[in-house]
């Protein structure tokens, strides 16, 4: 008996709306949080394709390194605040980056409970190689927008970040900007 592969379908191709249900009035494909989530995951996967095999990094590890490229030293909590990753994701990524000697940790001499993380020279060299790839992907994605649309997108993202996150990355809606270099 021959095994056949089912044709891949988009979720909207396979699903049928149920008339009269609460869900029939809910257009998931137009629901902003859903659209942002799907877009974010797709962008992350495209970027990961560029660096995963070449540099042996996961998306979470690259996210940690990217944040440390711009904001270091940071604690694990600071990385959580800047990336919106949960503590478990950050802890796993940081552990692997420490083992690979891409990140170093240091105790605060005044408060030994506070551990800061920074890129090592090896980590900085890898970031210097990945950033041009990431910028090229960004340019490719934004290439479908004209200058006015890019400015509008940026203004919209600033407004949404302000509303949802309390401003720039690194803030969260619960307690604002993290302390001590976080």
Phi and psi in degrees as a GROMACS rama.xvg file:
@    title "Ramachandran Plot"
@    xaxis  label "Phi"
@    yaxis  label "Psi"
@TYPE xy
-81.0004  140.564  UNK-2
-98.8084  128.277  UNK-3
-112.217  146.135  UNK-4
-84.952  135.272  UNK-5
-72.1129  142.058  UNK-6
-67.6554  130.662  UNK-7
-64.96  135.965  UNK-8
-123.424  147.932  UNK-9
-73.2529  150.412  UNK-10
-52.7774  -38.515  UNK-11
-70.7577  -21.9766  UNK-12
-74.783  -32.7833  UNK-13
-92.0995  -21.096  UNK-14
-92.0163  149.737  UNK-15
-124.449  129.616  UNK-16
-71.749  143.118  UNK-17
-92.7405  112.15  UNK-18
-60.7617  141.19  UNK-19
81.7806  -6.24234  UNK-20
-88.5341  163.367  UNK-21
-60.5114  -34.6254  UNK-22
-67.0732  -24.9856  UNK-23
-65.7029  -24.2292  UNK-24
-91.2192  -2.93891  UNK-25
-105.686  111.989  UNK-26
-95.3789  92.0754  UNK-27
-57.2573  -37.1816  UNK-28
-67.6859  -12.1416  UNK-29
-110.861  -0.48037  UNK-30
-78.8445  116.213  UNK-31
-54.9665  -49.9788  UNK-32
-56.7945  -40.5949  UNK-33
-63.9558  -46.7014  UNK-34
-62.3142  -42.4351  UNK-35
-64.1596  -40.5298  UNK-36
-62.8384  -46.9812  UNK-37
-63.3682  -44.6874  UNK-38
-62.9705  -45.3098  UNK-39
-59.2598  -44.9882  UNK-40
-64.5583  -40.5891  UNK-41
-65.3717  -41.9858  UNK-42
-63.956  -45.279  UNK-43
-59.3073  -42.5042  UNK-44
-65.4829  -40.1357  UNK-45
-64.4119  -42.5439  UNK-46
-66.17  -42.4115  UNK-47
-59.5931  -35.4405  UNK-48
-58.2419  -33.9506  UNK-49
-73.6439  -29.3625  UNK-50
-122.101  -15.8313  UNK-51
-58.1194  -55.9095  UNK-52
-72.948  -43.0321  UNK-53
-64.8652  -37.0473  UNK-54
-116.319  1.81372  UNK-55
55.1449  48.5944  UNK-56
-123.76  144.962  UNK-57
-87.3208  168.54  UNK-58
-59.7535  -40.4516  UNK-59
-66.2877  -40.2057  UNK-60
-65.0653  -42.5213  UNK-61
-63.4264  -40.0291  UNK-62
-59.3849  -43.9373  UNK-63
-62.1612  -46.549  UNK-64
-63.9384  -40.0513  UNK-65
-61.905  -42.7103  UNK-66
-65.1006  -43.3794  UNK-67
-66.7055  -25.7074  UNK-68
-60.5693  -38.2321  UNK-69
-99.0245  -28.1526  UNK-70
-136.466  88.5744  UNK-71
-138.852  151.448  UNK-72
-77.7471  153.967  UNK-73
-136.14  153.037  UNK-74
-85.9876  171.55  UNK-75
-60.1071  -38.4761  UNK-76
-63.1391  -37.4693  UNK-77
-64.1815  -38.4222  UNK-78
-66.342  -41.4569  UNK-79
-57.3288  -46.3403  UNK-80
-63.5068  -39.9768  UNK-81
-78.4528  -23.2097  UNK-82
-109.652  -14.8579  UNK-83
63.417  21.8025  UNK-84
-83.9867  152.717  UNK-85
-81.9823  164.394  UNK-86
-59  -38.0661  UNK-87
-63.3293  -44.6867  UNK-88
-60.6603  -45.3032  UNK-89
-65.3788  -43.7641  UNK-90
-59.88  -45.0785  UNK-91
-63.5912  -45.4431  UNK-92
-63.3931  -45.191  UNK-93
-64.022  -41.4205  UNK-94
-58.1785  -45.5693  UNK-95
-67.4369  -40.1049  UNK-96
-65.9759  -35.3817  UNK-97
-65.2048  -45.3986  UNK-98
-62.4151  -33.4938  UNK-99
-85.1215  1.42348  UNK-100
60.8594  33.5134  UNK-101
-96.6576  -19.8603  UNK-102
-133.274  145.239  UNK-103
-119.886  151.611  UNK-104
-116.529  149.733  UNK-105
-143.154  139.545  UNK-106
-82.8164  144.896  UNK-107
-75.2375  123.982  UNK-108
-63.0133  -25.4599  UNK-109
-86.9354  -26.1316  UNK-110
-142.94  96.2393  UNK-111
-65.5448  -13.7764  UNK-112
-73.8482  -23.4798  UNK-113
-87.4173  117.44  UNK-114
-111.979  125.731  UNK-115
-106.229  150.756  UNK-116
-118.712  141.084  UNK-117
-143.703  155.768  UNK-118
-71.3269  143.522  UNK-119
-83.4923  174.206  UNK-120
-58.7741  -41.1272  UNK-121
-62.6796  -42.2528  UNK-122
-63.4333  -41.8166  UNK-123
-63.893  -39.8318  UNK-124
-62.6924  -40.739  UNK-125
-66.1505  -42.6358  UNK-126
-60.7709  -39.61  UNK-127
-62.0441  -25.7639  UNK-128
-87.0813  -31.7179  UNK-129
-81.0948  -37.3968  UNK-130
-55.6896  -43.2411  UNK-131
-61.7643  -34.8  UNK-132
-65.4905  -43.7674  UNK-133
-65.2374  -41.0062  UNK-134
-66.0338  -36.5298  UNK-135
-65.2282  -41.2855  UNK-136
-63.374  -42.1179  UNK-137
-60.0109  -46.2796  UNK-138
-61.8503  -39.0228  UNK-139
-62.4045  -45.7745  UNK-140
-65.4864  -45.3691  UNK-141
-74.4318  -12.4064  UNK-142
-62.2932  -18.6337  UNK-143
-80.8431  -7.18931  UNK-144
-107.246  144.362  UNK-145
-83.8404  176.683  UNK-146
-58.8532  -41.8781  UNK-147
-64.7462  -39.8019  UNK-148
-67.2307  -37.1571  UNK-149
-64.2272  -44.4322  UNK-150
-63.5379  -40.9289  UNK-151
-64.1047  -44.6897  UNK-152
-58.5303  -45.8621  UNK-153
-60.9073  -44.8986  UNK-154
-63.5381  -40.0207  UNK-155
-65.0697  -44.6688  UNK-156
-62.8275  -39.4524  UNK-157
-60.7903  -45.8512  UNK-158
-63.2138  -44.6251  UNK-159
-66.1068  -41.5041  UNK-160
-61.6627  -40.5467  UNK-161
-64.1359  -43.2087  UNK-162
-69.222  -46.8569  UNK-163
-85.266  -40.808  UNK-164
-107.585  -2.74223  UNK-165
77.8123  21.5424  UNK-166
125.946  -142.647  UNK-167
-65.5805  159.643  UNK-168
-53.7234  145.257  UNK-169
106.102  -12.4986  UNK-170
-104.646  155.073  UNK-171
-133.855  160.995  UNK-172
-68.675  -13.755  UNK-173
-91.9407  -45.4347  UNK-174
-139.322  20.9349  UNK-175
70.257  -154.109  UNK-176
-70.2646  134.445  UNK-177
-67.5228  158.528  UNK-178
-96.5927  168.344  UNK-179
55.8995  48.901  UNK-180
78.3456  7.017  UNK-181
